[in-house]
Structure formats: structure tokens, C-alpha cells
Amino acid sequence: MPITQSFDPDGEEVISPYQTAHHIASFPETMIVTFQPKTFAVLLELYAVTPIADLYLEEAVDQDLPIYPGRAYTFDYRGTTLGACLSPVGAPTTVAVLEKAIALGTRSFVVFGSCGALVPNVAAQGIIVPTSAYRDEGTSYHYAPASDYISVDTADRTAEILSELAIPHTSGKVWTTDAFFRETTTNLAKRVSEGCIAVDMETSALAALAQFRHVAIHQFLYAADSLTEDEWDPRILGNLPREQRARYIQMAVEIALRL
């Protein structure tokens, strides 16, 4: 059976996220999620956070470490209680972490991370709001019927909030892939011809999860590296200044307050 026929909306789940999530009183209804440990470390510096749960199914390497994927925190900001979590990179693990948060009670997420620019007009550190995503990963096919692209249902509201905050951004299609070392020139050209402006590893799976579980996942990306030239240009990939990391965190918090 091809992966595009994997969606089984009526079959009973062998392992339910509700089986792995122990009840926590007052679990945050809105959670901020990012993928970069250095960025998450800045969040922990900016806000008075309290650890509340482990959302990753794997055993933690060291429970005493303040930062590891899957540990969730809560903090108060302007009278609102928000959650925060560092997610592993990639569609399967990100969806698993959010599944557990949903089982605990989260209904809105603000997810942000880096992406690769596919077109020249997306500058380094530029903000992108994905409107739909090409499904070049496996996770989404277990959450939504097969299709080439899947829509990001929250895109209009996310862009609207960024406009309210006077934050420049670009909305457009993205290409989500599991295999960044297999982003070939042929496939890249196809995606660009279809209107994709960036490439990432999670968007299409998150969109499918949101539709299947009936939750809101608001997402923005910032352009790190570039695939628009004859050779790959890493640009700011892995070298984002602390003040810029703080800016993205504050953007995510402001979006979360408006949901």
C-alpha cells in the first residue's frame, strides 16, 4: 500500500496520546513551540517559567538539564498564562509532542522556526507565513487524505496579527520535506514553479494535525539559509544573533496573546 493511502480516519488508534498524558490541572490552552535550543534558552531567560510536563515520549537524557526537547513550561505575561516547549526538529517528533499537549488541553499553538528561502526576494531573517505546504513528508498522510498540498487554515489570522503588530512579512506556499540532503535541483525547480517560496520540515504535518484534531496551529518561519543561487548559501543558519532570537520569541508571545 502506498503511503498516500495511509489515512485511516475511522480506525482505532493502537496508542492514543491520551494514554501517555497524565492529567495536569490548568494546563495552558495556548502554547509557544520552537525548534532551536539556543532560541528556547533565550525564552527561558526572558520569562519567569515553571516546568510543568514532559511532552516527548522518549526518556529524557538528563532530567536536571534545563533545556531538552519535549519539556514544557508555563509562564504569565500581561495577565495571560502561556505554555512553551522546545520541540525536536522534523514532522514526526513535532507532531508527537503537540499530540501530547493537545491531550493535556492545549487548543492553540504558535510554532516558529527557520526555513530555507527558495526565491531571491526573501531576505535573511525575513518572516514567512505559510499559506499551504507541499507534503513531501510521511506524517501528514496519517492525518489527512492524500493531496499534493495542504492548506494552513490559520494563515490569514496569523498574517493579520503580524500586520497589526507592524511586522513585515511575506505569505506564500512552502515545501515541507523530511530529507533536506535530498532537495535536488529538479525538485526545487518544480516547487518554485508551483509558487513555493521556502522549504521547511514541519509545516504540512502541522497543518494536517490541526485539521484532524480540530486545534489552531499558527505558524511563522524566518528565512535562514538560501537555496536560490547555484550553490547553497547558509547565510545566518546556526548563527542567529541573540537579539534576533529574542525578537522572534516576543513576536510569538504577542501572537499568542491575540488568539
N, C-alpha and C positions, 0 to 999 in steps of 0.2 A: 504494500500500500504506500503510495507516495505521501510525503509529508503534508502536501496540500489537502489531503483527505483526512487529516488527523482530528479535526474539530468534531467533538462529540458532546453536544450541548445537554443531552439527556442522561448520559451515563453517570453512575455514581462514582464519586472520587474515592480512590483507594486510600489516599492520605489527604485529609482535609486540613486547611490551615487552622481551623477551629480546634483540631486535636492537638496542635502544637502550641497554642496560645493560651496561657493561663490568665485568668481574669485579673485585670488591674483596674482598680477604681479610678474614675476620672481620667482615663487615657485620652490624650489630646485628639480632638476631632480634626485638627489641621496640622500637617507635618511638613517640614522642610527637609529635602533629601538632596545630597550631593555625592560626588564620587571621588573627589580628591582629598586625601588625608591632610595635606597642608592647608587647604581651604577650610576643612572642618575644624582644624586646630584653631584657626582664627575665630571661627564662630564660638568655640569654647572660651576664648579669651574675651570676646565682646559681651557675652551674656552670662548671667548667673544661672548656670544649668544644673539640673539634678538628673542623674541616671535613673531610668525607670524600667528598662526591659532589654532583653537580648532578642532581636528580631531575626537573627540568622540561625539557620538550623545546625550549622557546623559548630563543634566545640570551640570556644574561644582559646586562642593560643595562650593568653595571659590575662586573667580577669583583672589584674591590677593595672594594666595599661589603660590610660585614659581614652585612647583612640584605637578602635578596631572596627572593621565592618560589621554592621548589624546592631551595635549598641545604640539604643535610643535614649534621648534626653528630653526633658521638658524645661521650659523657661517662660517667664512672664514678661510681656512687653506691652506697654501702654494699656494695661488692664486686660490683655488677652493672653491666654495660655496657649503656647505653641509647642509642638514637638520638633525634634531634629534628629537626623540619623545619617551616618556615613554608610553609603551602600557600596557593595563590591561593584566593579565595572562589568558590564555585559548584561544582556537581556535576561538570561535565566535566573541569575542570582538577584538582580534588581527586582524582578517580579516576585521572587520568593520572599524577599524582605518586605515588600509592600503588601503582599498577601497576608502576612502575619500581622502587620499593622492594621489592615482592614478588619481582620478577625477580632482585633482588640478594640476597634471602634473608630479608627480614623476614616474620615469621609472625604477629605480634601488634601491634596498634596501639591507642593511646589517643588519641582525637580529641576535642578540645573547642573550643567557640566560642560565640558569642552566639546568641540566638534572640529572637523576639517572643512575649510572653505573650498568650494568647488568652482566658484566664479570670482572674477577679479574684483568686483565691487563690494565684496565682503572683507572689510579690513580686519587686521589683527585686533582681538578683543571686542569686535563688533557683536552686538546682540542679535540673535535669530530666534524668532518664534515659529516653531514648526506647525504648518497647517495640515500636512499629511506626510506619510512616510512610506517609502518603498520597503517591502517586507523581505529583506534579504537576511533573515534570521529564522530560527526554528520555533521560538517560544510562542509567537503570536498565532501560529496555526492551531494551537490547542485552545485558544481563547476566542477566535473569530473565524467565520467562514473564509475560504481561500479568496484572495484577491491580490493584485499586484501592489496596490496602495491601500492604506487605511487612513481615514481622516482623524485628525486630532480635534475632538469636539470642543475643547476649551480654548482653542487658539484665538478666537475673536475676543473673548473676555480678557485673556492674558495680554494681548496687544493693546486693548482698550486701557487696561490698568497702567501699562508702561507709558502710554500716551498721557494719561492723567498725571503721571509722575515726571513727565517731560524727559523721558529716557529714549534716545534714538534707538530704533530697532528696524529689522527687516523681517517680514513674514514670507514664508515660502516652503516648498516641499524639501524634504530631506531624504537621504538614503541611509537606511539602517542596515548594518551588516555585522555578522559575527566574526568575519575574517579580514581584519584590517591589513594583513600581509598579502591578501589576495584581491585587493582593489585594483584590478587590471585597468589598463588604459582603455580597453574596449568597453568594459562595463561602465567605467567612469564617463566615457563619451555618451553612452546610452542614457545614463541617469541625467546628465546635464541637458541632453536634447529633450528630455521629458520635463525639464523645469526644476530639477533639484539644485539647491544652492549650497548644500552642506552634507557631510556624512558623519554619522554617529553610530552608537552601538546599542541604544535602548529605545528610541522613540516609538517605533512601530509596535514593539511588545507592550510598552506602557499604554499606548492608545487602545490596544486590544484588551488589556486588563481592565482599563477604565470602563470600557463599554460592557464587558462581561460582568463585572462586579457592581456596576452602577455607582461608581465613585467619580470624583472630579480630579484629574491629574493635570495641573497647569505646568507647562514646561517652557524654559528658555535655555538657549545654548549660547556660549560665547566662542567665537572663532579663535582657535589656537594655531594649528598648522595650516598649510595651504597645499592643495593638490592642483592648482590652476596652471602651473608652469610645466615645462618639460621635465623638471626634476622636483621631487618633493621638497618643500621648504618647511622646516619645523617651526619657524618664527618663534612664538612665545611658548611653545609646547614644553611643559615642565619647568618653565622659568617665569611664571606669573608673579609680579610684584605683590607684596603683602597688601598694600593699599588697594590694589585691584581686586584681590580676593575678598577683602572687607567690603568693597563696593558691591560685588555680586551677592554676598550674603545679605547686605542691607536691602538690596533690590528684592531678594526672595522674601525677606521678612515683611517688607511693605506690601508685596503682592498678597502674602498670606493674611495680612490684616484686613484686606479688602474682599476676601472671599465670603 
